Amino acid sequence: MLEQELESPYWRLDDARDTGLGLWQLVRRLPGTVRPVLGIIRAAAPGSALTVLFLQLASGVAAATGLLEAGDTLQHLLSGGVLAAVGPVLLLASVYAIKGALDTGVALAHARIGPAVHRAAEQRLIAAALAVELVAYDDDRFYDRLHRARDQGLDHLDRASDNLVELVGAGVGVVAAGVSLAVMNPALLPVLVLGLLPQAWAVLRSARLGYLGSARTVSLLRRLWMVSGLATERVSAAELRACQAAPFVLGEYRTLAEAYRDQRTRVAVAQARVGAVGRALAGVGVAVTYGALLLMLDAQWLPLAVAGAAVVAIRSATAALTRLVLAANQVFEQSLYIADYLAFLTDADTRLRPAGTLAAPAAPETITLHGVGFAYPGSDPCLHDVDMVIRRGQTVALVGENGSGKTTLAKLIAGLYQPSTGSIDWDGTDAALLSPDSTADRVVLVPQDAVRWPHTARANVRIGRHDLSDPDDLLLRSAASLARADEVVDDLPHGWDTVLSKYFRGGRELSGGQWQRLAVARGIFRDSPVLVCDEPTAPLDARAEFAVYESLRSLATGRTVVLITHRLASVRHADWIYVLHKGKVVEQGTHPQLLAAGGRYAELYSLQARAYASEQDAVVHDEQAQR
Ligand SMILES: Nc1ncnc2c1ncn2[C@@H]1O[C@H](COP(=O)(O)OP(=O)(O)OP(=O)(O)O)[C@@H](O)[C@H]1O
C-alpha cells in the first residue's frame, strides 16, 4: 500500500533517477557530481577555495618530504647510530611542524567556505523564487522542487562543500604517499596498488550501497518531514486537535517511519556484510604487501631503512584512501539533494515573469478584456471567453457561486496571471507588452486570504509602499482609520510597534477580522489607481464592513475598483455587475437591470434577501412570544 502511494505521481514527480548504477559508473559520475558544487564554491568563496587548494597541495608536498625524510632518518640510525640520526630527526620534526601549520591554514580557510556557500546558494534560491511568475506556484511540480531545494538542497550543498575539501585533502594524501614510494623505489608503486585494491573495492561497494539506499528513501524521507511538520507546526495545531486527527497523523508517521527504518537497516546490514568481506580482503592485501616487501628485502632490491619507510607510507596511503572514499560516498549521497537544488534553479529560469518593457499608464482610463480564457497548470480551463470593460471612476462587481472563476479573473485583471487565450488591454495597449513592475505599481490587491506578515502593525500596513516617506504617520493613520484598523492598533500593548506574530517572544496574535482590517488599511495606504478587492470584508463585523464599504465608495472617485463579494447587498451600488458561472460571464448589468432580468443574479439576491427576511420574522415572532 505504502509502496504504491510512494510511486504515485505526487510523491515521485520527477524522481526517475537511475538507481541501477554499477560501481564503475558511480566512479565515473564523480566529476559530474562534483562540478556544480565546485561552481558554487568558486562563486561564493573563491579566495578561501584557492587558499585551501594551495595549502593542501603544499601540505601534500610536506607529507611526501616527511615520508622520504623518514627513510633517510632510518638509514642514518641503522648505519651511524643515534647520534648520526639527530640531525635527520630534527629535519623530520621541522617538516612535520610545517605540515601542521599548513593543515591549520587549511582548516582556517575551510571554515569560511561552508557558510559562504550556504549564504550564496540560499540567496540564489530566494531570488529565483521571487522572480518567477505567480502561476508557477499553482504548478505542483514547481512547488515540490522549490521545497526540496529549500529544505534539503541547501543543507547538503553546505555539507558537500566540506566533503569536497576532505576529498581533495585525502586525494593529495594518497598521491603524496604514492609519489614518495615511487621515489624510494618505483617497484613499490604496484605493491601499494595491490595492497589498496581490496580495500578500495570494499569501501566503494559500501558507498554504492549507501548511495542507492538514500536514492530510494528520498521521497519517503520527504514525506516523513511533511508529516512531522503537520504534527509540530502552529498552523495545523488547532485543527488537528479539533477534528481529532492526531491518531491519523501518528499512524501515518509510524507507517512511514517504519518503512524508513527498515530501508536504512537493510542498507546498514548489507554495508556491514561488505565491510566484513572488505576487512578479510584488506587482510589479504596487507599480507600481499608485506610479503612483497619481504621478497624485495630478501632479493636485496630494497635496503632495510627504505622498507621501514615504505611501511609507514603504505599505512598513510591506506588511511588517506579510506578518508577519500568516505568523502566521495558523502558527496554522492549529497549529490541527490544538490540535484534537486539545481533542478529548481533551472526550472525557475524557465518561469520568469514576462518581460514587457512599456510603462503602464499612470491611471488607466479603461481596462478591456477580449475573449479571455485561463487554465491553471495541469488543469482544465476555468475561464472561457470573457469580455469585459472596466472604466476609471467606476466600481465593477464580480459575483457568482464558489469556483465560478472570480478570484482567478481578479488576478488576471491585476496582471498577476497572463491569459491563456485572448488578451487584456490597458488603454488600448496589450498588458503583455507592459513591464510587470509598472503594472503592479498601478494595482492594489486586497485578497481573500491576506498575508499575516510576522512584523509590527506598522510594517503590516506600510509593506505595500514600504519606501514611502510618512514621517508623522499621517498617511498610515488615515488609511487605518478608513479601514477601522486604528481601533485594533489602539488596543495593542505597543501600538503600531507591536509585533504581530506568536513566533516571537512577546508577539501578539489578532483575530481573523482584525487581521483583515489591517489588510484593507494596507490596500488603502498603497493608494494605487486600480483597486481589486476579493471578499475584502468576509471576516469583518457589521460595523467594520459598513465602514469599509463607505471608504471604498469614496476611494472609487478617480480610481478603478473591482469588487468581488458574495454579499449581494454590498454590490447594489456598483456601477456594473458581471455574473460568472463556470468560468463564463452569463449576465451583466446594473443591480436594477439584473433584478428585472430575473436570471441567476436575481435568484441569488432573492435567496439572500429571503434569508434575512426570515431571520427578521423570527426575531419579531420571538419578541411577540415574550410579550
Ligand atoms: N491554484 C489552482 N490550481 C488549479 N485550479 C484552481 C486553482 N485555484 C482555483 N482553481 C480552480 O479554478 C476554478 C475557479 O476558482 P476561483 O478561485 O477563481 O473561484 P471563485 O469564484 O473565486 O471561488 P470562491 O467564491 O469560492 O472564492 C475552480 O474550479 C477552482 O477549483
The ligand as a Gaussian input file, in Angstrom:
#p B3LYP/6-31G(d) Opt

LIG

0 1
 N       -4.269000      27.048000      -7.998000
 C       -5.215000      26.420000      -8.676000
 N       -4.898000      25.360000      -9.434000
 C       -5.854000      24.713000     -10.135000
 N       -7.154000      25.052000     -10.142000
 C       -7.507000      26.099000      -9.379000
 C       -6.570000      26.835000      -8.608000
 N       -7.227000      27.829000      -7.970000
 C       -8.510000      27.711000      -8.323000
 N       -8.679000      26.681000      -9.162000
 C       -9.942000      26.242000      -9.807000
 O      -10.354000      27.291000     -10.657000
 C      -11.746000      27.472000     -10.575000
 C      -12.068000      28.943000     -10.246000
 O      -11.552000      29.231000      -8.942000
 P      -11.667000      30.673000      -8.321000
 O      -10.877000      30.661000      -7.059000
 O      -11.321000      31.665000      -9.338000
 O      -13.228000      30.719000      -7.993000
 P      -14.059000      31.800000      -7.171000
 O      -15.222000      32.153000      -7.998000
 O      -13.189000      32.924000      -6.723000
 O      -14.494000      30.920000      -5.924000
 P      -14.880000      31.363000      -4.427000
 O      -16.164000      32.092000      -4.482000
 O      -15.023000      30.044000      -3.727000
 O      -13.751000      32.182000      -3.907000
 C      -12.249000      26.491000      -9.530000
 O      -12.794000      25.393000     -10.204000
 C      -11.021000      26.061000      -8.776000
 O      -11.112000      24.732000      -8.372000

